[in-house]
Amino acid sequence: MGASEQEPYAYCDALLRREDPDRWLAALFLPAERRPHVHALYAFNLEIGRVRRSVSEPFLGEIRFQWWREVLIGERAGEAAANPVAAALTSTLERCELPNASLLALIDARLFDLYDAPMPTTEALEAYARATAGQLFQLVAAILDPKSGTEPGEAATHAGAAYAMTGLMRALPWHAATGQVYLPGDMLERHDAVFEAVQTGIGSPALRAVLAELRGHARGHLEKFAACLEAKAAPAAGAFLPVSLCESYLRCMEKAGYEPFHTMIRLPQWQRQWRLWRAARVLK
């Protein structure tokens, strides 16, 4: 790979290190020759994930999503070459022989992010997680081992659900500040939690009950993922290293003094590195 080809990948590396340190740290344990392509996928995910924060109304977000769709189908070659994330992504799709359909589906799922509509059911949340985090896990697995395929299997589905649910609970303070609610409507109803209260950042025992139930769902997916991983080929298994951080984050949410809309759920970098290192040793 020439110097000019490396520049977009270097940009993705720096972006990921700054904006998504968990995935960046996990990628350090992957083969060096595959790592730039993993960074490109993760950087694309970051770009799609922060569209809502960068626009003043949903329609403008849809325009941005459409731009990315056109990049993926090859209609914006000149503009893509000038955008480091798009340049690295299109190069990765070609070099790793990944289908653009998987990323187009991810964009479609992310349309939910642009609006304040409630997540209707737990089933809808799991479908969202499969199409976003689950799809991303599967594509990274395909980069590490092409025989893994690109359609989310059981491991990617459960990994995606656990990782997405954990991440959405961690992001609750930021989502409430913008009026977004990813907590499933059926859970809110079951615990008599008021959607508008959650949307405006008002805590309650009902909300805590919803979050406790959602943590239970996340842990259920972690258990199923662990069972699936036992049969996963070692090269592809490295794609799922970020999942090893989920249980630690879930435990942080169960500590005394946890306030869903105010407590920032973080782990020291040394602790994240240590947990990722332990998980990587198990996968070898």
C-alpha positions as CSV (number, residue, x, y, z in Angstrom):
1,M,0.0,0.0,0.0
2,G,1.6,3.3,-1.1
3,A,1.9,6.4,1.1
4,S,-1.0,8.1,-0.6
5,E,-3.2,5.1,-0.1
6,Q,-2.2,4.9,3.6
7,E,-3.3,8.5,4.4
8,P,-7.1,7.8,4.5
9,Y,-6.4,4.7,6.7
10,A,-4.2,6.8,9.0
11,Y,-7.1,9.3,9.3
12,C,-9.5,6.6,10.3
13,D,-7.0,5.3,12.9
14,A,-6.7,8.7,14.5
15,L,-10.5,9.3,14.3
16,L,-11.2,6.0,16.0
17,R,-8.7,6.5,18.7
18,R,-10.3,9.8,19.6
19,E,-14.0,9.0,19.2
20,D,-14.3,5.2,19.8
21,P,-11.4,4.2,22.0
22,D,-13.0,0.8,23.0
23,R,-13.0,-0.4,19.4
24,W,-9.6,1.2,18.7
25,L,-8.1,-0.7,21.7
26,A,-9.7,-3.9,20.6
27,A,-8.3,-3.6,17.1
28,L,-4.8,-3.5,18.5
29,F,-5.1,-7.2,19.1
30,L,-5.9,-8.0,15.5
31,P,-3.4,-8.8,12.8
32,A,-1.6,-5.6,11.7
33,E,-2.3,-6.2,8.0
34,R,-6.0,-6.4,8.6
35,R,-6.3,-3.6,11.1
36,P,-6.5,-0.6,8.7
37,H,-9.5,-2.2,7.0
38,V,-11.2,-2.8,10.4
39,H,-10.5,0.9,11.2
40,A,-12.1,1.9,8.0
41,L,-15.3,0.1,8.8
42,Y,-15.4,1.5,12.3
43,A,-14.8,5.0,11.1
44,F,-17.7,4.7,8.7
45,N,-19.9,3.5,11.6
46,L,-18.8,6.6,13.5
47,E,-19.6,8.9,10.6
48,I,-23.1,7.4,10.3
49,G,-23.6,7.5,14.0
50,R,-22.9,11.2,14.5
51,V,-25.0,12.4,11.6
52,R,-27.9,13.5,13.9
53,R,-25.5,15.6,16.0
54,S,-24.2,17.4,12.9
55,V,-27.5,18.5,11.3
56,S,-30.3,20.8,12.4
57,E,-33.2,18.7,11.2
58,P,-33.8,15.1,10.1
59,F,-34.2,15.9,6.4
60,L,-30.7,17.1,6.3
61,G,-29.6,13.9,8.0
62,E,-31.4,11.9,5.3
63,I,-29.5,13.8,2.6
64,R,-26.2,12.9,4.3
65,F,-27.2,9.3,4.5
66,Q,-28.1,9.4,0.8
67,W,-24.7,10.7,0.0
68,W,-23.2,7.7,1.7
69,R,-25.5,5.4,-0.1
70,E,-24.3,6.9,-3.4
71,V,-20.7,6.5,-2.3
72,L,-21.3,2.8,-1.6
73,I,-22.9,2.2,-5.0
74,G,-20.1,4.0,-6.8
75,E,-21.9,7.2,-7.9
76,R,-19.7,9.6,-5.9
77,A,-16.2,8.4,-6.8
78,G,-14.6,11.8,-7.0
79,E,-16.1,13.1,-3.8
80,A,-15.3,9.8,-2.1
81,A,-11.7,10.0,-3.0
82,A,-11.6,13.5,-1.3
83,N,-13.2,12.2,1.9
84,P,-10.7,10.1,3.9
85,V,-13.3,7.8,5.6
86,A,-15.1,7.2,2.3
87,A,-11.8,6.6,0.5
88,A,-10.6,4.1,3.1
89,L,-14.0,2.4,3.1
90,T,-14.3,2.0,-0.6
91,S,-10.8,0.7,-0.8
92,T,-11.6,-1.8,2.0
93,L,-14.8,-3.0,0.3
94,E,-12.7,-3.7,-2.8
95,R,-9.6,-5.3,-1.2
96,C,-11.6,-7.4,1.2
97,E,-14.4,-8.2,-1.2
98,L,-17.2,-7.1,1.1
99,P,-20.7,-6.4,-0.3
100,N,-22.0,-2.9,-0.1
101,A,-25.5,-4.3,0.6
102,S,-24.5,-4.9,4.3
103,L,-23.5,-1.3,4.8
104,L,-26.6,0.0,2.9
105,A,-28.7,-2.0,5.3
106,L,-26.8,-0.4,8.3
107,I,-27.6,3.1,7.0
108,D,-31.3,2.1,6.6
109,A,-31.4,1.0,10.2
110,R,-29.7,4.2,11.4
111,L,-32.6,6.3,9.9
112,F,-34.2,5.7,13.3
113,D,-31.5,7.8,14.9
114,L,-32.6,11.0,13.0
115,Y,-36.1,11.1,14.6
116,D,-37.5,11.2,18.1
117,A,-39.9,8.3,17.6
118,P,-39.9,5.7,20.4
119,M,-38.4,2.3,20.0
120,P,-41.6,0.3,19.9
121,T,-40.6,-3.1,21.2
122,T,-37.8,-5.2,22.5
123,E,-38.0,-7.1,19.3
124,A,-37.5,-3.8,17.3
125,L,-34.5,-2.9,19.5
126,E,-32.9,-6.3,18.8
127,A,-33.5,-5.9,15.0
128,Y,-31.9,-2.5,15.2
129,A,-28.9,-4.0,17.1
130,R,-28.5,-6.8,14.6
131,A,-28.5,-4.4,11.6
132,T,-26.0,-2.0,13.2
133,A,-23.6,-3.5,15.8
134,G,-24.3,-7.1,14.7
135,Q,-23.6,-6.3,11.1
136,L,-20.4,-4.5,12.0
137,F,-19.2,-7.5,14.0
138,Q,-19.9,-9.8,11.1
139,L,-18.1,-7.6,8.6
140,V,-15.0,-7.4,10.8
141,A,-15.1,-11.2,11.1
142,A,-15.2,-11.4,7.3
143,I,-12.2,-9.2,7.1
144,L,-10.3,-11.5,9.5
145,D,-11.6,-14.7,7.9
146,P,-13.4,-14.5,4.5
147,K,-15.0,-17.9,5.2
148,S,-17.1,-16.3,7.9
149,G,-19.5,-14.7,5.4
150,T,-21.1,-11.3,5.7
151,E,-24.6,-12.1,6.9
152,P,-24.8,-11.9,10.8
153,G,-24.8,-15.3,12.2
154,E,-25.7,-16.3,15.8
155,A,-22.5,-15.0,17.3
156,A,-22.7,-11.6,15.6
157,T,-26.4,-11.3,16.4
158,H,-26.0,-12.0,20.1
159,A,-22.8,-9.9,20.2
160,G,-24.5,-7.0,18.5
161,A,-27.5,-7.1,20.8
162,A,-25.4,-7.2,24.0
163,Y,-23.0,-4.5,22.7
164,A,-25.7,-2.2,21.4
165,M,-27.9,-2.5,24.5
166,T,-25.0,-1.8,26.8
167,G,-23.9,1.1,24.7
168,L,-27.3,2.6,24.5
169,M,-27.7,2.5,28.3
170,R,-24.3,4.1,28.7
171,A,-25.4,6.8,26.2
172,L,-28.6,7.6,28.0
173,P,-27.5,11.0,29.3
174,W,-26.6,12.2,25.8
175,H,-29.7,10.7,24.2
176,A,-32.0,12.3,26.7
177,A,-30.4,15.7,26.1
178,T,-31.4,15.4,22.4
179,G,-34.9,13.8,23.0
180,Q,-33.9,10.4,21.8
181,V,-35.2,7.2,23.6
182,Y,-33.9,3.8,22.6
183,L,-35.5,2.0,25.6
184,P,-38.2,-0.3,24.2
185,G,-41.8,0.8,24.5
186,D,-43.0,-2.5,25.8
187,M,-40.6,-2.4,28.7
188,L,-41.6,1.2,29.5
189,E,-45.2,0.1,29.5
190,R,-44.6,-3.0,31.6
191,H,-43.0,-0.9,34.3
192,D,-45.3,2.1,34.0
193,A,-42.4,4.3,32.9
194,V,-43.6,7.5,31.1
195,F,-42.0,8.0,27.7
196,E,-42.0,11.8,27.9
197,A,-40.3,11.6,31.3
198,V,-37.5,9.5,29.9
199,Q,-37.3,11.8,26.9
200,T,-36.7,14.8,29.0
201,G,-34.3,13.1,31.4
202,I,-36.5,12.7,34.5
203,G,-35.5,9.7,36.6
204,S,-37.8,7.4,38.5
205,P,-38.0,3.9,40.1
206,A,-39.9,2.8,37.0
207,L,-37.0,3.8,34.8
208,R,-34.6,1.9,37.0
209,A,-36.8,-1.2,36.6
210,V,-36.7,-0.8,32.9
211,L,-32.9,-0.5,32.9
212,A,-32.6,-3.5,35.2
213,E,-34.7,-5.6,32.8
214,L,-32.7,-4.3,29.8
215,R,-29.4,-5.3,31.5
216,G,-30.9,-8.7,32.0
217,H,-31.6,-8.9,28.3
218,A,-28.0,-7.8,27.5
219,R,-26.6,-10.5,29.8
220,G,-28.8,-13.1,28.2
221,H,-27.3,-12.3,24.9
222,L,-23.8,-12.3,26.4
223,E,-24.4,-15.9,27.6
224,K,-25.7,-17.0,24.2
225,F,-22.8,-15.3,22.5
226,A,-20.3,-17.1,24.7
227,A,-21.9,-20.4,23.7
228,C,-21.7,-19.5,20.0
229,L,-18.1,-18.3,20.3
230,E,-16.9,-21.8,21.4
231,A,-17.5,-23.0,17.9
232,K,-16.1,-19.9,16.2
233,A,-12.8,-20.2,14.2
234,A,-10.0,-18.3,16.0
235,P,-9.3,-15.9,13.1
236,A,-12.8,-14.6,13.0
237,A,-13.3,-14.7,16.8
238,G,-11.1,-11.7,17.2
239,A,-13.8,-9.5,15.7
240,F,-15.8,-9.8,18.9
241,L,-13.2,-8.6,21.3
242,P,-15.1,-5.4,22.2
243,V,-17.9,-7.5,23.7
244,S,-15.5,-8.5,26.5
245,L,-16.1,-5.0,28.0
246,C,-19.9,-5.3,28.3
247,E,-20.1,-7.0,31.6
248,S,-17.8,-4.5,33.3
249,Y,-20.0,-1.6,32.0
250,L,-23.2,-3.4,33.2
251,R,-21.7,-3.8,36.6
252,C,-20.9,-0.1,36.8
253,M,-24.6,0.6,36.3
254,E,-25.4,-1.5,39.3
255,K,-23.2,0.3,41.8
256,A,-24.6,2.5,44.6
257,G,-25.1,6.1,43.5
258,Y,-25.7,5.3,39.8
259,E,-27.9,7.9,38.3
260,P,-29.1,6.9,34.7
261,F,-29.1,10.5,33.4
262,H,-26.0,11.8,35.1
263,T,-23.5,9.0,35.8
264,M,-20.9,8.6,33.1
265,I,-20.2,4.9,32.7
266,R,-16.5,4.6,32.0
267,L,-13.6,2.3,32.7
268,P,-9.9,3.3,33.1
269,Q,-7.9,2.6,30.0
270,W,-5.7,0.2,31.8
271,Q,-8.7,-1.8,32.9
272,R,-10.1,-1.9,29.3
273,Q,-6.7,-3.0,28.0
274,W,-6.4,-5.7,30.6
275,R,-9.9,-7.1,29.9
276,L,-9.3,-7.0,26.1
277,W,-5.9,-8.7,26.6
278,R,-7.4,-11.5,28.7
279,A,-10.2,-12.0,26.1
280,A,-7.6,-12.1,23.2
281,R,-5.6,-14.8,25.0
282,V,-8.7,-16.9,25.3
283,L,-9.4,-16.6,21.6
284,K,-5.9,-17.8,20.5
